[in-house]
Amino acid sequence: MRKFRIPVNGRPEIFKTLLAHHPVDQGNITYRSATNAMHLYLYETEIVIGKERFSIKPGDMTISPAETPSRYFFENDGKHWCVHFHLPADAGRDMVALPLHMHLGEAQPFAIERLRQIVQLHNQPESSERETRLRRMEAANLFQAFILWLARQSEDALLKSGPSHADTGIARMLEHIEEHLEEPLPIGRLCTVAKLSRNYLARRFKTRFGMTVLQYILERRIDRAREMMENTDAPIQAIAARVGLPDLQYFNKRFRRVTGKSPTAFRDSLAG
């Protein structure tokens, strides 16, 4: 399989980010973009990148190099996270190589969350040109870190091999977290669910997701809170309790740290 080479040093220039929607009635589509494109799919499809054909499952990722035709074969409606970018110029010869098609497996939740953050940062309207520029630089830095994380996972064969005992345990733990976000989730309980020791779980999880288990839980709680604000009229205090952060002051502090806005400001921005 052809590899896509990306400089380790330097920051990619993000051109466009979005959660794209392709209705099935569009039929088969061929793109040839002037920019490189990274896609994380939430649906099944077939895609030809250049001369290589790939079967895509939900949670798979592709990279389409600039000026390379990419042909999609749609059978169902679908959405995918998308980042169009240019590679940094004069960034040196230290490179990493990513396959054009990657099976993310159990790394999918982390990858989706990272791309969602990048899209939000890059597209978020601000009151000044300086704030917009800083947000987009932050998005580019986060994207570069994500690329290096993908390269590390690929080298570790995570994207190529079948699930191990640890992978199965972590998948079981992630499902438990999603079902019990409103409850306390102590590490001891999660180790029992995963059937892994505390140290091994911590090490494996950090390698896989680039964060600790507690950081992951916090981000999932904030993400769930954001979804509830977007889709319900529930009071902020009630939302905080329903995502397992009943201390309103602590919830406000963590929400601002993750999203860049207070819960009230975030909800007000939805109305605008």
Secondary structure, DSSP 8 states (H G I E B T S, - for coil): --EEEEESSS--EEEEEEEEEE-GGG-SEEE--SSEEEEEESS-EEEEETTEEEEE-TTEEEEE-TT--EEEE-SS-EEEEEEEEE--TT--S-EEEEESEEE-GGGHHHHHHHHHHHHHHHH---SSHHHHHHHHHHHHHHHHHHHHHHHHHHHTTTTTS---HHHHHHHHHHHHHHHTTTS---HHHHHHHHT--HHHHHHHHHHHHSS-HHHHHHHHHHHHHHHHHHH----HHHHHHHTT---HHHHHHHHHHHHSS-HHHHHHHHH-
